[in-house]
Amino acid sequence: MNKNKLKSTGILKGTEFSLVIIIVVIFMAASFGTQNFFTEYNLMNILKQCSIIGVISVSATFIIITGGIDLSCGAVCGMSTLIVAMGQAKWGMSVPASIGAALLVSVLCGIYNAFIIHEFKVPPFIATLGSMTILRGLIKVISNASTIAGLNKKFGEFASESVMKIPKLAVIWVIVVVIAFFLLRYTTFGRNLYVLGSGQEVARLSGVSIRKVTYMTYGVAGFLCGIAGIMLAARINSSVPTAGSGYEMNAIAASVIGGASLSGAKGSVWGTALGTVLMTLIDNAGIQFGINSFVMEISTGVLITIAVIVDQLKNRKTR
């Protein structure tokens, strides 16, 4: 495998360094150009906004590195939110039991994706699109398309608590990013993701079990989306039928902006984390500057398009 592809697991390489510069510029401009941006409340709010999408973005990065795509990650997050809420409010479960149930269901969703993709050779885009639609329907059926409230009080308080003034939700995100970094950088599983992303034939010749890596990747992705769903349930202290809607696009965008290649074999969790911060920062700064929300959507789309074009140009140069 090309050694250059493994360099993407390092800290602050190329794309990551550029993102840091852009983030600093936007942060400084918003701090000096608006009254409410550089306040403790707003900064903590930015961290909380980053946290949930950030965890899902890590799951998206794992899958994109293998050359796949997951359009169901937002729906899996929503299902996890529902299971946690239903467990506590309707099924009489304790908080640990409801969390365990949500994670189990989320992992099974990931394994289901892997089963459809590997065993039936269905393209990841189509397989996960189908999963997303199925899960969205199930969420509405189980919840009767209504909000589920009445969660455990201490569970709901978790999202508003901090550790050394850092929101606990952000702490979870940081832990996930650090563990994901070590998985990609120092484990056989992590290296196999890049090998598989280089092509299935390359993986076979390298002795990598494509079935095992595929199931593990989508299973881990489901687990991470489950964690994000639990975090979301704690933050909104309920479950709504639309929980997690649109998160898949934000997660994929954060990964691509962070340097992950849709062609596979390239990506890093640090880049993804920075991509998440950049997207959240742009949205928040736009609100502070009073920019129309529709215009902000356009700017996000332009940012994603530029990131993909740059990736394609880089791929052409390496061929």
N, C-alpha and C positions, 0 to 999 in steps of 0.2 A: 504493500500500500504506500502511496505517496506520502512522504514524511511531512510535506507541507500541510496536508489535511489534518494531521494530528496537532499542528501548532495552534489550531483554533480552540484547543482546550486551555490555552494559557490565559494569563491575566493581562488585561489591557493591551491586547495586540491590535494593531491597525484600526479596525472598525470600532473596537471598544474605546480606544483613546479618542477617536473622533467624536464619539457619542458623549464622552465626558466633557469635552470642550463645548459642544452644543448645549448640553445640560447646564453647564456653568453660565454660559452667556444668557440663556433664557431665564435662569434663576436670578441673575444679577439685574437683568432688564425688568423683570416683574417685581423684584424687591424695591428698586428705586423708582419704578414707574407707576406703582399702585400703592394704595394705603393699607390694604388688608392682606396682601400676599405674605409678607414676612411677619406673620403672627404665629404664636404657638398653636392656636386652634387650627389655622389653615395648614400649617406644616404637618401637624399630626393627622389632619384629614387626608392630606396627600399620601402619607405613609399607609394609612388604612386602605385608601383606594388602590394603591399599588399592590398591597399584600395579596388580596384574593386573586386578581388577575395575574399577579406575579407567580403564584403557585401553579396556576393552570398553564401559564406560559412555559414553565419548566417542563411540564408534561408534553406540551406541543413540540418543544425543542428536541426531546428524546426521540419522538416519532419522526420529525422532519430529518433528523440526522440519518435515520435509516432509509430515507427516501420516500417515506410515507406522509400521510396527512390525516388529521383527526378533526372532522367537523362535528363530532358528537361530544367534545369535551365540555362545552357549555351545558348541554342537556344532562350529562352525567353529573355535573356540579349541581344542577337543579334537582335531579333525582336524589342526590345525597342530602340536600337541604330539606327535601320533602320527608325522607325517611327519618332524619333526626327529629323533625318537628312532629311527625305522626307518632313516632316512638314515645316521645315525652308527653304529648298532649292528648293522644287518642288510645295508644296501646299500653299505657301504664309502665313503660320501660324506665329504668334509671338512666341517668345521663351517660355513664360509660357504656351501657348496653345499647343505647340508641346510636351512639357514636360508632360502636363496633358494627352494628347492623348497617349503618350508612356506608362504612368503608368496605364491608363485605359485598354489598350490592354494587358498589362502584367498581371494585376489582372484577366482579363477574361481568359487568358491562364491558370492561376492557378486554377480558378474555373472549367474550362473544365477538368483539370486533376482530380479534386475532384469528378466531376460528373461521369466520367468514372470509377474511382476507387470505389466509394461508391455505386452508383446506379446499376452498372453492375458487381460489385464484381471482377473487373479485378485487378490482382496483380499490385501494384505500379510500379514495375520494367518494366512490359510489357506496362502499360498504358503510362508512361512517356517516354518510348523508342519510342512508336508510336507518341507521341506529338512532341518529338525532331525531328523525321523524317519529320513530317508534316510541322513544323515551318521552318526547314532548306529549304524545298522545296518552301514554301511561300516566304521566304526572297529572294530567287533567282528569283522567278517569279515577285515579286513586284519591285525589283531593276534591273531586267533584267540581273542579275548576274554581275552587274557593281558597281563601287565605286560611292557613292553619296557625293559630295563635295559642297562647297558654303554655309556652315553654318554661322550663325550670328557670327560676329567677337568677340563680348563680351562673347558669350557663349563659344567659343573656348578658350578664354583667361582665363576662370575660372580655367581650369585644371592646368595652370602654375602659378597661384597666390597662395600666402601663407598668413597665419594668425600667426603672431609672429614666422615666419620662418618655420611654419608647413604647408605643402601643404593642400589646401582646400579639396582636395579629401580625405586626411587622416582624416581631421576633420569630414567629413561626416561619414566615417567608424567608428570613435570613437563614434559619436552620435548614430549610429545604434546599436553598441555593447552595449552601456549603456542602451538604451531603451529596447533592447532585454533582457538584464539581468533583468531589473525590471519587464518585462512582465512574464518571466519565474519564477522569485522568489516571486513576490508579487501579482499576479493576478490569478483569477480563471481560466482564459484561459491557463495560463502557467502551473498551476497544473494539469489541465485536459490533457495536452499533455503527461505528465508522466503517468497519469492513463491509457490513451489510449495505450501508449507504453507497459504497463504491460499486455495488452491483451484486446480484445473486450468484453469478458465476464466479466472481472474485471470492465471495464468501465460501462457496463450496470448495474451491481450490485451496482456500486457507483453512479448511477443516472446521468451519463454523456451522453449527446446527441452525439452519434458518428457522425451522419450526420453533425451537427453544427460544431463540432470541426474539422472534416475533411475538410469541405468547408473553414472554417476560416484559418486553417493551410496552405492549398495550396494557398488560396487567398493572405495571408500575404507573403508567399514565392514568389508568382508572383510579388507582389508589390516591394519586396526587389530586385528581379532580374531586375525589371524595373528601379529602382534607379541605379543599377550597370550599366545597359545599357546606361543610360543618362551620367553617369560618363565616360564611355568608349568613347561615342561619343564626349564628350568635350575634352578628352585627345588626341584622334587621329584626332579631328576636321573633322570627316567624318564618313561614314558608309561603311563597306566592307562586301561582302557576307559571309565571314568566321568569322565575328565578334562573339566573345564568344565561338568559337570552342575549345573544350577541357576543358573549364572552369568547366563543371560538374564534371569531374574526379578530378580536383584540389580542388574543393569545398568539395566533399565527402571525399577526402583524408585528408584535413585540419580538418574536423569534427572528423574523426576517430582517427587521430593522437592526436587530442585534448581531446580524452577520450569518445567521443560519441559511443554508442554501436549499432551495426547494428541489434541487437535483440530488441532494443527499450528501453524506460524508463530511459535512461541514457545519459547525455550530458550537456555541459555548453558552453555559448558563450565565456567565458574567455579562456577556453581550446581551442575552435575553433580559436579564435584570435591568440593565441600563436602558434597553429598548422600552421596557415597561415604565421605568421612571420618566423617560422622555415623553412618551405618549400621554401619561397622566399629567405631567408638568405642562405640556402644551394645552391640554384641555382646561386645567385649572388657571393657568395664566391668561388664557383666552377669556375665561369668565371674569377674571379680575379686571381685564382691560375693556370689558363690555363688548367683546366681539360676538357677532351673531353665531349661535350654536351651529347653524347650517353651514356657515363658512368654515367653522372648526372641523366639521365632518369632511369637508372638501380638502382641507389642509392635511388631515390625517391620511386620506386616500392618496393624495399627491406624494406624501412621505413614503407610503408603502410602495407606490409605483416606482419611485426613484430607487428605493432599496433593492427591488427586484431587478431593475434595469442594470444597476451597478453589479449585482451578483451575476447576471447573465454575461456582462462584459468581461468580468473576471474569469468566468468559466471558459469563454472563447480564447482568452489569452493563454490559459493553461493547457489547451488542447493541442 
